Amino acid sequence: MTAPQQADSGRVALVTGASRGIGYGIAEALVARGDRVVITGRNEEALAEAVRRLGPDRAMGVPGKAHDEAHREQAVRRAMESYGRIDYLVNNAGTNPVFGPMAEVDLGVVRKVFETNVVSALGFAQHTWRAWQKDNGGAVVNIASVAGLAASPFVGAYGMSKAAMINLTLQLAQELAPGVRVNAIAPAVVKTKFAATLYEGREAEVAASYPLGRLGVPGDIGGAAAFLLSEEAAWVTGQTLVLDGGLFLNAGF
Ligand SMILES: NC(=O)c1ccc[n+]([C@@H]2O[C@H](COP(=O)([O-])OP(=O)(O)OC[C@H]3O[C@@H](n4cnc5c(N)ncnc54)[C@H](OP(=O)(O)O)[C@@H]3O)[C@@H](O)[C@H]2O)c1
C-alpha cells in the first residue's frame, strides 16, 4: 500500500539507509507531509520496494554504500538532476558489526564503524552543502544513539562513533549557520532489524526498564525528524534530541 500524502510541499529530502527501519520511518513521515524523498540503501530490490511503498511520484532510490564517496556524489547529483534541490539531509545509514570489550576490539573494525557512521555523514553533508544548501539553506538531521551519550557494555566502538556524530552535529551547526540548521536524534532501542538481537524473545522484559513501557518504533523517530526538518524548529540548531521512552530517567539512584 502506498503511504498517505499531503499536497506537494516543494521540499526535497535525502535520507540515507531508508529501505527499512528508522530511515524508512523518516521517509514515510516526510512524504506524508508532502515532501519528496531520495532514499539510499545497498540492496537494490529492497530499495525499489521502499520507493514503491512510498509512492514513485514522491520518492526515488539511489542504491549504494554510504561509505563509498562515489555513491555519495552520485546520490546528491541524481537528487539534483531529478528534483532540482535538496532542502534536507538525514544521515541515517549506520552499522555495528562488532560486539565485545574495547580492550579486545579489532582496530580495523573500529575504522570501518567510523567510516560508515561518521565519515559518511560528513561526506553527505559536504556534497549537499555544495550542491544546494550553501546558497539556498536547509537542515540536516544526524541519527546518533543513546550509546553515544553513555558507556554501553559490548557496543563501545559503536558508541564512540555515535558520540563523534553528536560532536559532528555541533561542529556543522556552528559552521553552517545561519542558513543551515543541524541537529541530531539519539534513540534508545527502536524495533528494527538492526536492533532485533537486543529485544527479540524478551521484549516485555526489556521494555519494562522504559518508563513509557514500550520500545521505540520507526514512526517515533520519523515524527521527531519531521519536526526538526520544519519551520517549527526554525530556532533549533546544534541539539541532540534524546528519544528513549524515558530510559535515561533511570540513570540516577
Ligand atoms: N534500532 C535502534 O534501536 C537504533 C537505536 C539508535 C540508533 N540507531 C541508528 O539508526 C540508524 C538506522 O538503524 P535501523 O535500526 O533503522 O537499522 P535497519 O533496520 O537495519 O535499517 C538500516 C537501513 O540502512 C541501510 N544501510 C545499512 N548499512 C548501509 C550502508 N553502509 N550504506 C547504505 N545503506 C545502509 C539498510 O539497507 P541495506 O542493508 O540494503 O543497505 C536499511 O535500509 C543507524 O544509524 C543506527 O545506528 C538505531
The ligand as an SDF file (V2000), in Angstrom:
LIG
                    3D

 48 52  0  0  0  0  0  0  0  0999 V2000
   17.1970    0.4960   16.0140 N   0  0  0  0  0  0  0  0  0  0  0  0
   17.7390    1.0410   17.0920 C   0  0  0  0  0  0  0  0  0  0  0  0
   17.4780    0.6230   18.2350 O   0  0  0  0  0  0  0  0  0  0  0  0
   18.6490    2.2390   16.9570 C   0  0  0  0  0  0  0  0  0  0  0  0
   18.9230    2.9860   18.1100 C   0  0  0  0  0  0  0  0  0  0  0  0
   19.7610    4.0960   17.9990 C   0  0  0  0  0  0  0  0  0  0  0  0
   20.2860    4.4580   16.7890 C   0  0  0  0  0  0  0  0  0  0  0  0
   20.0080    3.7130   15.6770 N   0  0  0  0  0  0  0  0  0  0  0  0
   20.5990    4.1480   14.3940 C   0  0  0  0  0  0  0  0  0  0  0  0
   19.5680    4.2950   13.4430 O   0  0  0  0  0  0  0  0  0  0  0  0
   20.0950    4.0940   12.1390 C   0  0  0  0  0  0  0  0  0  0  0  0
   19.1920    3.1390   11.3710 C   0  0  0  0  0  0  0  0  0  0  0  0
   19.1290    1.9160   12.0690 O   0  0  0  0  0  0  0  0  0  0  0  0
   17.8880    0.9130   11.9450 P   0  0  0  0  0  0  0  0  0  0  0  0
   17.6870    0.3640   13.2940 O   0  0  0  0  0  0  0  0  0  0  0  0
   16.7750    1.5330   11.2300 O   0  0  0  0  0  0  0  0  0  0  0  0
   18.5530   -0.2410   11.0380 O   0  0  0  0  0  0  0  0  0  0  0  0
   17.9130   -1.2190    9.9470 P   0  0  0  0  0  0  0  0  0  0  0  0
   16.5050   -1.5360   10.2290 O   0  0  0  0  0  0  0  0  0  0  0  0
   18.8960   -2.3330    9.8230 O   0  0  0  0  0  0  0  0  0  0  0  0
   17.9240   -0.3350    8.6070 O   0  0  0  0  0  0  0  0  0  0  0  0
   19.1540    0.1420    8.1170 C   0  0  0  0  0  0  0  0  0  0  0  0
   18.9280    0.7720    6.7650 C   0  0  0  0  0  0  0  0  0  0  0  0
   20.1590    1.3320    6.3080 O   0  0  0  0  0  0  0  0  0  0  0  0
   20.6230    0.6380    5.1400 C   0  0  0  0  0  0  0  0  0  0  0  0
   22.0650    0.5030    5.2960 N   0  0  0  0  0  0  0  0  0  0  0  0
   22.7450   -0.2070    6.2270 C   0  0  0  0  0  0  0  0  0  0  0  0
   24.0660   -0.0450    6.0600 N   0  0  0  0  0  0  0  0  0  0  0  0
   24.2190    0.7830    4.9980 C   0  0  0  0  0  0  0  0  0  0  0  0
   25.3570    1.3200    4.3150 C   0  0  0  0  0  0  0  0  0  0  0  0
   26.6060    1.0390    4.6960 N   0  0  0  0  0  0  0  0  0  0  0  0
   25.1390    2.1250    3.2680 N   0  0  0  0  0  0  0  0  0  0  0  0
   23.8880    2.4400    2.8540 C   0  0  0  0  0  0  0  0  0  0  0  0
   22.7820    1.9510    3.4510 N   0  0  0  0  0  0  0  0  0  0  0  0
   22.9540    1.1380    4.5170 C   0  0  0  0  0  0  0  0  0  0  0  0
   19.8370   -0.6720    5.1250 C   0  0  0  0  0  0  0  0  0  0  0  0
   19.6420   -1.2130    3.8270 O   0  0  0  0  0  0  0  0  0  0  0  0
   20.7470   -2.2210    3.1770 P   0  0  0  0  0  0  0  0  0  0  0  0
   21.0230   -3.2690    4.2170 O   0  0  0  0  0  0  0  0  0  0  0  0
   20.0820   -2.7350    1.9360 O   0  0  0  0  0  0  0  0  0  0  0  0
   21.9280   -1.3590    2.8850 O   0  0  0  0  0  0  0  0  0  0  0  0
   18.4940   -0.2180    5.7080 C   0  0  0  0  0  0  0  0  0  0  0  0
   17.7330    0.4560    4.7380 O   0  0  0  0  0  0  0  0  0  0  0  0
   21.5290    3.6220   12.3360 C   0  0  0  0  0  0  0  0  0  0  0  0
   22.4190    4.7050   12.1710 O   0  0  0  0  0  0  0  0  0  0  0  0
   21.5620    3.1540   13.7820 C   0  0  0  0  0  0  0  0  0  0  0  0
   22.8440    3.2570   14.3570 O   0  0  0  0  0  0  0  0  0  0  0  0
   19.2060    2.6060   15.7300 C   0  0  0  0  0  0  0  0  0  0  0  0
  1  2  1  0
  2  3  2  0
  2  4  1  0
  4  5  1  0
  4 48  2  0
  5  6  2  0
  6  7  1  0
  7  8  2  0
  8  9  1  0
  8 48  1  0
  9 10  1  0
  9 46  1  0
 10 11  1  0
 11 12  1  0
 11 44  1  0
 12 13  1  0
 13 14  1  0
 14 15  2  0
 14 16  1  0
 14 17  1  0
 17 18  1  0
 18 19  2  0
 18 20  1  0
 18 21  1  0
 21 22  1  0
 22 23  1  0
 23 24  1  0
 23 42  1  0
 24 25  1  0
 25 26  1  0
 25 36  1  0
 26 27  1  0
 26 35  1  0
 27 28  2  0
 28 29  1  0
 29 30  1  0
 29 35  2  0
 30 31  1  0
 30 32  2  0
 32 33  1  0
 33 34  2  0
 34 35  1  0
 36 37  1  0
 36 42  1  0
 37 38  1  0
 38 39  2  0
 38 40  1  0
 38 41  1  0
 42 43  1  0
 44 45  1  0
 44 46  1  0
 46 47  1  0
M  CHG  2   8   1  16  -1
M  END
$$$$
